[in-house]
């Protein structure tokens, strides 16, 4: 009798959980950003993330990419490219801002097994995962190249332990931490904990921006950010949103 009651209780919880998922899926999912981004922040809707990838251009606010190239060409001068030619997923583009500044961007994921040690050495990181997203941003007219890496970029894991999604972007003088966001507005963390829906950028302990990879995407930047720093964050935000599309395309061809 006790087992029967337990089974019924479990079944009831399962039904309620299913009903919640159904109701939540009818609403537009919104990334749960840090409270620091709810004031004095510029919020941008994104265009170009959905649809055809041939000739794809991504834009938000005053920022816009060139046509995204799947795979690298010899025209790019970023040193990062030389180190990781064997990665299975590669894309590159130019990022433009309203003041006429631009940056070359190169991104990679799905590394070959032989490249994990070079990643470790290049970024001086301890490798705990096999799921990385990395790249470089080279602003025009600036010798300083920004390198970035995100560990466990998708966040999927059978274990809730050590399931963090973290990374950083750096040049010679500045380091900005990148953290995965696993919460959606109005959704219990139990439902969303297994996936990453966006990323936040943290400088000196303060959240300065974020990017959502849910649906069409969305970008947040603090208003007082330096314009050159915004260009770098815009480049990485574009890459993180484009990467999601790249991965879905790769899976659909398998």
Secondary structure, 3 states (H helix, E strand, C coil): CHHHHHHHHHHHHHHHHHHHHHHHHCCCCCECCCHHHCCCEEEEEEECCCCCCCCCCCEECCEEECCCEECCCCCCCCHHHHHCCCCCEEEEEEEECCCCCEEEEEEEECCCHHHHHHHHHHHCCCCCCCCEEEEEEEECCCCCEEEEEEECCCCCCCCCCCCCCEEEEECCCCEEEEEEECCECCCCHHHHCCCCCEEEEEECCEEEEEEECCCCCEEEEECCCCHHHHHHHHHHHHHHHHHHHHHHHHHHCC
